[in-house]
Amino acid sequence: MSYKANIRDDWENSLDRIERILSDKQQSEAPPVAADAADYPPYCNTGGYEESEKINKLQKTVTKLEANITAVDWLRVTITDLDAYAASMTDLLDDGGIFSQADMDVKWTEKGLHGYDTSAAILIWRDNDYLTVGHIAKAERGRNRGGMLELTGTGCKILQLEYPHLWLELFNLLQYHDWRISRADIALDLSGEYALANGYTVPKLLAQAKINGLFQSDKLRNPNMKQSFHIAGDWSDFAIGLLNPDNYDPLEHCPAGLTAYIGNRKTADDFFRVYEKGKELLGGMAEPESVDRGWIRIEHEMSRKASGRIIPLEVMIRPDAHFAESRSGVRAIMDALRAHQTLEAAQQWQREQFKREKGLMLSKKMHWARHSYGRLVRTLIEQGIDAQDIIELLSRTSGLKEFVFDLTDPPQEYTRFKRGEA
């Protein structure tokens, strides 16, 4: 029986049993299952149960999803029970399922992935082409017997920001069938304006990590244990002394962007990336003085590779509570942002930035089209071909299905279609 059918039946069959339990304990005034204590106000209401002989194994079905200051930026879950895997796929892949409602397609191949025998790509149709936003994989025997579901950063954000009810349904589905997380990334974004106002830059955060243990675990038993640090991007001006963390200006220096890595990704359960997201996203499009160039992202990648620990599925719906858990230094950055900005405002900012990440801005498309085909268009004009004929030659029969109209007055370069102007 499918998850959806089971959950309805379980709810009805459990009512009498739950009332009896509560009556025996004289707690009829309390909720059926008390929410776990949290560092922050509860983000969801609970109700609905799976049939079980043991009350302490009843699973809570989340019915409400509220805002977080952080967001899940990668998710990989696995399962060893092939029957549960098949039931999960029914609710994910059938017509009217989660992926169908989110306009995601699935294309199966005979190729393996992550040690599984067969796999499929989860795709969305964008700009007349497919974009991969996740994978599904399966193995019927061997060490990896079972299944895997993986969503990229784009896949996670499509569900979290555009279809939050489907993200909630996915969480309940995974919980119901006892999937477990093998990797989850949580992203904390510091807008350029906020980062500049509070003195956050990648070099300063790296210096604090190296000197003051900003990313060090509060539970570290050996104070002499050293963290690993790596960098990417052009740090040459720092190497020769032209720049240092105190005089670095992200609006002026290192236009290609800087990245710092904290931890050993191959051997550690927790790994951090700190990088200039604004420069990565906008590239050469950003104006030199644009505050977006100061936008910083701190990513926490959680895995099971070192200790085999259990990462709770709750990470999906309460990322704030699990971001840099037991690392008070970096959590203080998140707490300060939470105090500065309401959760609703943070989520609205996330939606706006996601539109930019998806490349939906017409200004960005114009920028890259000009750099890719500008010389060709100019050559055609100089050869005497009329502007309207060029448009007919280069355009497709259908326009973009999804875009953000952010164009104001076009630059003169875009309006000079008269022959002879070079």
C-alpha positions in Angstrom: 0.0 0.0 0.0 1.3 3.5 -0.8 2.5 6.0 1.8 -0.5 8.3 1.2 -3.0 5.5 1.6 -1.2 4.1 4.6 -1.0 7.5 6.4 -4.7 8.0 6.1 -5.5 4.5 7.4 -3.0 4.8 10.1 -4.4 8.1 11.3 -7.9 6.6 11.6 -6.8 3.3 13.2 -4.6 5.1 15.7 -7.1 7.5 17.2 -8.7 5.0 19.7 -5.3 3.7 20.7 -3.9 7.2 21.3 -6.8 8.3 23.3 -6.5 5.2 25.5 -2.8 5.8 26.1 -3.4 9.4 27.0 -6.2 8.6 29.3 -4.0 6.0 31.1 -1.4 8.7 31.7 -4.0 11.3 32.6 -2.5 13.7 30.0 -5.6 14.3 27.9 -4.8 18.0 27.8 -1.4 17.5 26.2 -0.6 16.9 22.5 -0.4 13.2 21.5 3.4 13.5 21.1 5.3 16.3 22.6 7.8 18.1 20.4 11.4 17.7 21.2 13.0 20.6 23.0 14.7 23.0 20.6 17.1 25.8 20.7 14.6 27.9 18.7 10.8 28.2 18.7 9.2 25.2 17.1 8.9 25.3 13.4 6.0 22.9 12.9 2.9 21.3 14.4 2.7 17.6 14.5 0.0 14.9 14.3 -0.7 11.7 12.5 1.0 8.4 13.3 2.3 5.2 11.8 0.9 1.9 13.2 3.4 0.4 15.6 3.3 -2.0 18.5 5.7 0.3 20.4 4.5 3.7 21.2 8.0 5.2 21.3 8.4 4.3 17.6 5.4 6.3 16.5 6.5 8.7 13.8 5.3 12.3 13.7 3.8 13.6 10.5 4.7 17.3 10.1 1.8 19.3 8.9 3.2 22.9 8.9 6.5 24.2 7.6 7.8 27.6 8.7 10.7 29.7 7.7 14.4 29.2 8.5 17.3 31.6 8.0 19.3 28.8 6.4 18.4 26.4 3.7 19.2 22.8 2.7 21.6 23.1 -0.3 22.2 19.4 -1.0 20.5 16.2 0.1 21.4 12.5 -0.3 19.3 9.8 1.4 19.6 6.1 1.2 17.5 3.0 2.1 18.2 -0.7 2.3 14.6 -2.0 2.2 13.8 -2.6 -1.4 10.0 -2.8 -0.7 10.1 0.5 1.1 12.2 1.9 -1.8 9.6 0.7 -4.3 6.7 2.2 -2.3 8.6 5.5 -2.0 9.2 5.6 -5.8 5.4 5.2 -6.3 4.7 8.4 -4.4 7.6 10.2 -6.0 7.2 9.2 -9.7 3.6 8.4 -10.4 1.3 11.0 -12.1 0.4 13.4 -9.4 3.4 12.4 -7.4 5.9 14.8 -5.8 8.2 15.1 -8.8 5.3 15.5 -11.2 3.8 18.3 -9.2 7.1 20.1 -9.2 7.4 19.7 -13.0 10.4 17.4 -12.6 11.0 14.5 -15.1 13.0 11.3 -14.5 15.1 9.7 -17.1 16.5 6.2 -16.3 19.7 4.8 -17.7 21.6 1.5 -17.3 24.6 3.4 -15.8 25.4 3.0 -12.1 26.0 5.8 -9.6 27.7 5.9 -6.2 28.1 2.2 -6.3 24.5 1.4 -7.3 23.7 -0.6 -10.4 21.2 1.6 -12.2 20.4 5.2 -11.9 18.1 8.0 -13.2 18.5 11.7 -13.6 15.9 14.1 -12.1 15.4 16.8 -14.7 13.6 20.2 -15.1 12.9 21.8 -18.4 14.4 25.3 -18.6 15.3 27.6 -21.5 14.5 24.9 -24.0 16.9 22.4 -22.4 17.0 20.0 -19.5 18.8 20.8 -16.2 19.8 17.9 -13.9 18.6 18.7 -10.3 19.1 15.2 -8.8 19.5 11.5 -9.1 17.8 8.2 -8.2 19.8 5.0 -8.0 19.1 1.3 -7.1 20.9 -1.9 -6.5 19.2 -5.3 -5.9 22.2 -7.1 -4.5 25.7 -6.5 -3.1 27.0 -4.0 -0.6 24.8 -1.2 -1.7 21.6 -3.2 -1.9 18.8 -0.7 -1.7 18.2 2.7 -3.1 19.4 6.3 -3.1 17.8 9.7 -3.8 19.9 12.8 -4.3 18.9 16.4 -4.8 21.3 19.1 -5.9 21.3 22.6 -4.5 18.9 23.7 -7.3 16.7 20.7 -6.7 16.5 21.3 -3.0 15.7 25.0 -3.5 13.0 24.4 -6.1 11.1 22.4 -3.6 11.9 24.5 -0.5 11.2 27.9 -2.1 8.8 27.2 -5.0 6.9 24.1 -3.7 7.3 24.2 0.1 4.3 21.9 0.5 6.0 19.3 -1.6 9.3 19.6 0.4 7.2 18.9 3.5 5.5 15.9 1.8 8.9 14.6 0.8 10.1 14.8 4.4 7.1 12.9 5.6 7.5 10.3 2.9 11.2 9.7 3.7 10.4 9.6 7.4 7.6 7.1 6.9 9.8 4.7 5.0 12.8 5.1 7.2 15.2 6.6 4.7 18.4 8.0 6.3 20.6 10.9 5.3 24.1 10.2 4.1 24.8 13.7 3.1 23.1 17.1 3.8 24.5 20.6 3.1 23.1 23.6 4.9 23.7 27.1 3.5 23.8 30.3 5.4 23.8 33.4 3.2 25.1 36.8 4.3 23.9 39.4 1.8 26.4 41.8 0.5 24.9 44.7 2.3 24.8 42.8 5.6 28.3 41.3 5.3 29.8 44.7 4.5 28.0 46.4 7.3 29.2 43.8 9.8 32.7 43.3 8.6 32.3 39.7 7.2 34.7 38.8 4.4 36.1 35.4 3.4 39.7 36.4 4.4 38.5 37.6 7.9 36.4 34.5 8.5 39.4 32.3 7.4 41.7 34.2 9.8 39.2 33.8 12.6 39.0 30.1 11.9 42.7 29.7 11.8 43.6 31.9 14.8 40.5 31.7 17.1 39.0 28.3 16.1 35.8 29.9 14.7 34.7 26.6 13.2 36.0 24.4 16.0 33.7 22.0 17.7 32.7 22.8 21.3 33.0 19.0 22.0 36.6 18.8 20.9 38.4 16.7 23.6 41.9 17.3 22.2 42.7 21.0 22.2 45.9 20.3 20.2 44.0 18.8 17.3 44.5 20.9 14.2 41.8 21.6 11.6 42.6 21.5 7.9 42.4 24.6 5.8 42.5 25.0 2.0 41.9 27.9 -0.3 40.7 28.4 -3.9 40.7 31.5 -6.1 43.4 34.1 -6.6 45.0 34.7 -3.2 48.3 35.8 -4.7 48.0 39.4 -3.4 47.7 37.9 0.1 50.7 35.7 -0.5 53.0 38.6 -1.3 51.6 41.0 1.3 49.7 43.4 -0.9 46.4 42.4 0.9 45.5 41.1 4.3 42.2 40.3 6.0 41.9 43.9 7.4 42.4 45.9 4.2 40.6 43.5 1.8 37.6 45.0 0.1 35.4 42.5 -1.8 34.0 45.3 -4.0 37.5 46.2 -5.2 39.7 43.2 -4.9 39.8 39.6 -6.3 36.9 40.0 -8.9 36.9 36.2 -9.6 36.1 35.5 -6.0 37.7 33.7 -3.0 36.9 30.4 -1.3 38.1 28.9 2.0 37.6 25.3 3.0 37.6 24.2 6.7 38.0 20.6 7.5 39.0 17.4 5.6 36.2 16.5 3.2 37.5 13.0 2.7 37.7 11.9 6.4 35.5 14.3 8.5 31.8 14.2 9.2 31.6 18.0 9.0 33.1 20.1 6.3 32.7 23.8 5.7 33.0 26.0 2.6 33.1 29.8 2.9 33.0 31.7 -0.4 31.9 34.8 -2.2 28.6 33.7 -3.6 27.8 37.1 -5.2 30.9 36.9 -7.4 30.3 33.3 -8.3 26.7 34.1 -9.3 27.2 37.4 -11.1 30.7 36.9 -12.5 31.7 39.8 -14.8 28.1 41.0 -14.8 28.4 42.7 -11.4 29.2 46.4 -11.4 32.5 47.1 -9.6 30.7 49.0 -6.9 27.8 46.5 -6.5 27.3 45.4 -2.9 26.3 42.0 -4.3 30.0 41.3 -4.7 30.2 41.1 -0.9 27.6 38.4 -0.6 29.1 35.5 1.3 27.8 31.9 1.7 28.8 29.6 4.5 28.0 26.0 3.7 28.0 23.1 6.2 28.4 19.7 4.6 27.3 16.9 6.9 28.1 13.2 6.1 28.4 9.8 7.7 31.7 8.8 6.2 33.9 9.1 9.3 31.8 7.9 12.2 28.6 6.4 10.6 26.6 8.8 12.7 22.8 9.2 12.2 21.9 12.5 10.6 18.3 13.2 11.5 15.8 13.8 8.7 14.7 16.8 10.7 17.6 18.6 9.0 15.2 19.0 6.1 12.7 21.1 8.0 14.8 22.6 10.7 18.2 23.4 9.2 18.8 26.3 11.6 18.8 23.9 14.5 21.4 21.7 12.8 23.6 24.2 11.1 27.1 24.1 12.6 25.7 22.2 15.6 27.9 22.3 18.7 30.1 24.9 17.0 29.2 28.1 18.9 31.6 30.3 17.0 30.0 30.0 13.6 26.5 29.5 15.0 26.9 33.0 16.5 27.0 34.4 13.0 23.7 32.7 12.2 22.2 33.9 15.5 23.2 37.5 14.8 21.5 37.3 11.4 18.4 35.8 13.0 18.3 38.7 15.4 18.8 41.2 12.6 16.2 39.8 10.2 12.8 38.2 10.5 12.5 34.7 9.2 9.8 35.9 6.8 12.2 38.5 5.4 15.0 36.0 5.2 12.9 33.6 3.2 11.7 36.3 0.8 15.4 37.2 0.2 16.2 33.6 -0.4 13.4 33.5 -3.1 14.7 36.6 -4.8 18.3 35.4 -4.8 17.2 31.9 -6.1 15.7 33.6 -9.1 19.1 35.1 -9.8 20.9 31.8 -9.2 18.6 30.1 -11.7 19.7 32.7 -14.3 16.1 34.0 -14.8 17.1 37.6 -15.0 16.7 38.9 -18.6 19.7 41.3 -17.9 21.9 38.3 -17.2 20.7 36.5 -20.3 21.4 39.6 -22.3 24.8 39.9 -20.8 25.8 36.3 -21.8 24.1 36.5 -25.2 26.1 39.6 -26.0 29.4 38.1 -25.0 28.6 34.8 -26.8 27.0 36.2 -30.0 27.7 39.9 -30.0 30.5 39.7 -32.6 28.3 37.6 -34.9 25.4 40.0 -34.7 27.7 43.0 -35.4 29.2 41.2 -38.4 25.8 40.5 -39.8 24.8 44.1 -39.4 28.0 45.3 -41.1 27.3 42.9 -44.0 24.0 44.8 -44.6 21.5 42.3 -43.1 18.5 44.1 -41.7 18.0 43.9 -37.9 14.6 42.3 -38.3 16.1 39.6 -40.6 18.8 38.9 -38.0 16.2 38.5 -35.3 14.3 36.0 -37.5 17.5 34.1 -38.3 18.7 33.8 -34.7 15.4 33.5 -32.7 13.4 30.3 -32.0 9.7 29.8 -32.5 8.9 30.0 -28.8 10.2 32.3 -26.1 11.3 31.7 -22.5 8.7 30.1 -20.3 10.2 31.4 -17.1 12.1 34.7 -16.6 12.4 37.8 -14.5 11.9 41.0 -16.4 14.5 43.3 -14.8 15.4 45.4 -17.8 15.0 49.2 -17.5 16.4 51.5 -20.2 18.7 49.4 -22.4 22.3 50.5 -22.8 23.1 52.3 -26.1 25.1 49.3 -27.2 21.9 47.3 -27.4 20.0 49.9 -29.5 22.6 50.7 -32.2 21.3 48.5 -35.0 22.0 51.0 -37.7 24.3 49.9 -40.5 27.8 51.3 -40.3 27.9 52.0 -36.6 30.8 49.9 -35.1 
